[in-house]
Amino acid sequence: NKNLASLNGIYELELKEGNNHLKALNEFYGKLTDASRAMAGSAEDAQKAKEQIAALANNLGKLNQLYGNMLTAMQGR
């Protein structure tokens, strides 16, 4: 009976340790998921910034062309 009680105690201890380990793993994977979502959001923001910079460069090119045409027209007078 003492051996059985001892084995039962060891089994309960191992179950508790296993449960704690699973809780720690779940917490880790939860944080990993949050980090992954944050990185995906950063990638989307970087893509939007890239598109906005390209649009800005395009608009700046058009503005430079407009000013160039104005200077050419003024020099022609």
C-alpha positions in Angstrom: 0.0 0.0 0.0 2.8 2.4 0.8 4.4 1.7 -2.6 1.2 2.4 -4.3 0.7 5.7 -2.4 4.2 6.7 -3.2 3.7 5.9 -6.9 0.5 7.8 -6.9 2.2 10.8 -5.3 4.9 10.8 -7.9 2.3 10.4 -10.7 0.4 13.4 -9.4 3.6 15.5 -9.2 4.5 14.6 -12.8 1.0 15.5 -13.9 1.3 18.9 -12.2 4.7 19.5 -13.8 3.4 18.5 -17.2 0.4 20.8 -16.8 2.7 23.7 -15.8 4.9 23.0 -18.8 1.8 23.0 -21.1 0.7 26.3 -19.6 4.1 27.8 -20.3 4.1 26.5 -23.9 0.6 28.0 -24.5 1.7 31.3 -23.1 4.8 31.2 -25.3 2.8 30.4 -28.4 0.3 33.1 -27.6 3.2 35.7 -27.5 4.7 34.3 -30.6 1.3 34.7 -32.4 1.1 38.3 -31.2 4.6 39.0 -32.5 3.8 37.4 -35.8 0.7 39.6 -36.2 2.7 42.7 -35.3 5.3 41.9 -37.9 2.6 41.3 -40.5 1.1 44.7 -39.7 4.5 46.3 -40.0 5.0 44.7 -43.4 1.6 46.1 -44.6 2.6 49.6 -43.2 5.9 49.4 -45.0 4.2 48.5 -48.3 1.8 51.5 -47.9 4.7 53.8 -47.2 6.5 52.5 -50.3 3.4 53.2 -52.4 3.0 56.7 -50.9 6.6 57.5 -51.6 6.3 56.4 -55.2 3.2 58.6 -55.6 5.0 61.5 -54.0 8.0 61.0 -56.4 5.6 60.9 -59.3 3.8 64.1 -58.2 7.1 65.8 -57.7 8.2 64.9 -61.2 5.0 66.3 -62.6 5.5 69.5 -60.6 9.1 69.9 -61.8 7.9 69.4 -65.4 5.3 72.1 -64.8 7.8 74.6 -63.4 10.2 73.7 -66.3 7.5 74.5 -68.8 6.7 77.8 -67.0 10.4 78.8 -67.1 10.6 77.9 -70.8 7.5 80.0 -71.5 8.9 83.0 -69.6 12.2 82.8 -71.3 10.4 82.8 -74.7 8.9 86.3 -74.1 
